[in-house]
Amino acid sequence: MEDPPPAVREPDVPPVRTIVLDREPVAVAPPVRERNPLRAPSPSTAGPERLALSDLSIAYAGKSAVKSVSLSIHQGEVLALIGPSGCGKTTLLRTLNRLTELTPNASHSGHITLDGEDIHELEDTKLRTRVSMVFQQPNPFPMSIFDNVAFALREQSRRRPRRRELEPLVKQALQRAGLYDEVANNLDRPALRLSGGQQQRLCIARAIANNPEILLMDEPCSALDPRSTSVIEDLILQLRDDLAIVIVTHNLQQARRIADRVAFMYIGDLVELGDARQVFEEPREERTREYVAGAFG
């Protein structure tokens, strides 16, 4: 006679607990996480036109790098130049304070005006005081933190000012660059001993020491870690209250975070120019749509 099949054990079921409420439950909305105000650029803050480009073309040894670009740059805004490598972004940026002409085989046509005056009618050193530049790699001078910033101030002085005359101006520039609190106790420390992010902020302090009207930035965060990049981005959005900023960046998320307007360039052409939201979310041109979607770059 066969053994009876084993009894099937019923799975353990947790007891059902009943909670008695004295009123109807009310749904609670999830908490709203506030955005960092520094991450919310607003095109409405833009002021008067400072720089204007009209049919600007640039070539190296007869080969076109920038083709008939026209745009304006306004006080109180961040304009981001985006596009794949070799599309003319950096060439355009360097031309805004006449650095391109230092290349022997470079030529240009068209016009660039600063507050209505042709920049080629201005003395180049005076122009670069008004239109200052920060480069891709931090390039502090091999001298102290203080002297790095003081160098820019001394260059524009008719006589050599004493240290005590420069101290408040150096301090102000370092404060505006968000570096002073970190170095205040040792301004005579060699600048080359600073971290990469600190060196870049020192270069920004040097660039803004003479209170320029325009700040040009060529991929200023490309050599920095994410934390230093965040600090520099916050700094850019603070500085735009006092001047106009033009930044070249390959980081599309960075352009979305900090730019008021975006110019997309491709093989020397200015394909599209508009406010950041429009360019990234509703691009008018197919090439722009493909680029911001990551189809090429």
C-alpha positions, 0 to 999 in steps of 0.5 A: 500500500502506497504512502499518502502524499505529504501534506502541503503546508500553507504559506505563512500569511502575516496577520492583517492589521486594521488601523482605525482613523478618526478622519479621512486620509489626506494625500500629501504632496512630495516635498519640492526641492528648491533649485540653487538660485545660482543654477537658474540663469535668466535672460531677462537680466541681460542689459545693453549690447557691449560687443557686436559682430557683423559678418565676421569671417576668419581664415588661416592661410586662406582656409576658412575657420569662421564664416560670416558670423553676426551676433551681439553680446550683452551686459549681464548675460552668459553666452555659451559657444557650443559645437564639435571640435574644430568648428571655429568656437575658440577662433571666434572667442580669441578674435574678440580681444584680437588674440587671433591676429598674433597668428602670422597666417591669420586674416579676417573680414567683417567688424567687431565693435565694443560699445560701438567702437571698432576694436581694431581702432583700440590699442591692443593692450587697452582692449585686452584690459576691457575684454579679458580672457581665461584659458583652458589650462590654468596658467598662474605665473611662477610668483606669489598669489598676491603678485599674480593678481597685482601683476595685472594691476601694475601693468595698467598703472603709469607708475609702480604702485606700492604693495599697500596701495594694491592690497585692497584691489588684490583682496577685492579681486580674490573675493570676487573670484571666490578664492580669498577666504581660502588663501587670505592667511598666506598671500605670499604662498607660491601660486603653483602650489594651489590646487587646479581649481584654485589656480583657475580661480586665481587666473579669473581673479587676475583677469577681472582685477582691472574690472573688464567689461567682457570676460572670455572663457575658453573651456575653463573647467575642462581640466578640473574635477566635478567639485571644482567645476561646480565652484567655477560655474557658480562663480560665473553666474555671480560674475555675470551681474557685473559684466558679459561672459562668453564661454566656449564649452564642449560640456552641453550640460554645463551650457544648460546650467549656466548659459542665458543664450547659446550659439551652436557652430558647425564647420565655421558657420553659426547654425543657431543662436537663441536662449538656452532653453530654446536651443536645447529643448526646441532647436530650430535647425536639424543640425542643432537637434542632432548635436544636442541629442548626441548624434555627433560631436 
